[in-house]
Amino acid sequence: MARELDTCQLAERSLIKKYRKELWNPFIAAIKRYELIRRGDKIAVCISGGKDSWLLAMLMKHLQPFSEVPFELEFICMDPGYSPENRRQIEENAALLHIPLSIFETDVFSASEQAAGENPCYICARMRRGHLYAEAQRRGCNKIALGHHLNDVIETALMSMTYGAQLQGMVPRLRSTNFEGMELIRPLYCVREDDILAWQRYNGLTFLRCACRFSESAAYDAGASKRKETKELIRSLRAVNPNVEINLFASLHKVNLDTLPGYKTDGEMHSFLERL
């Protein structure tokens, strides 16, 4: 009689069986293409409690014993001031998915709210990143891994154009300027969000959608967020061109500077006039 698999084993098996093409292959492709993991790395996988970071944790955990390049893993989660319900769900998911999670506490939500008034999101994100770097470094890690995916990448580029009046991307690797020897990597860089959602639904998993304190406030209109507007824009474009997400993503790898009137590199602006 075949042994019955538990939820964690089923979810992990689906990564390399049912969703191999959609999740496992692009995950491995990103690691190889962008050289995200090197021999001897000690990587802190940062878990926020959402679907992206839990998928990242499962993929990294499955890769480690089979990798040709030996590396170590730490699974960390920062509690910036979650509600007891959200904290409990994170702990329950860690047990369900057999992730040896270490949770450390900060006062990021309170501090960012006081510092940024009605618009705390930007400073909150910066503070969270700093705490994650510091905790990872304290544990002897040289890298932190975040769960940003392909749709985060193209949405960031579109938002920078439509709301920031510039073309700015999100790189798969980033050296820290404040924490010496530390680097940020994004192993889900080539993974589509719809495929992450499909994996979550297939396995009947429940993750945090948004644990931010401010989104629970009546004063915070999550429906008017610029990222949500950008998601809807991409969705409407996809109805006309099914390849729009892949094309937008590929375009960020094929920027033709010869055709642009201006660009910025190393903090310095340049003009096409310099080439005339």
Secondary structure, 3 states (H helix, E strand, C coil): CCCCCCHHHHHHHHHHCCCHHHHHHHHHHHHHHCCCCCCCCEEEEECCCCHHHHHHHHHHHHHHHHCCCCCEEEEEEEECCCCHHHHHHHHHHHHHCCCCEEEEECCHHHHHHHHHCCCCHHHHHHHHHHHHHHHHHHCCCCEEECCCCHHHHHHHHHHHHHCCCCCCCCCCEEECCCCCCCEEECCCCCCCHHHHHHHHHHCCCCCCCCCCCHHHCCCCCHHHCHHHHHHHHHHHHHHHCCCHHHHHHHHCCCCCHHHCCEEEECCEEEEHHHHC
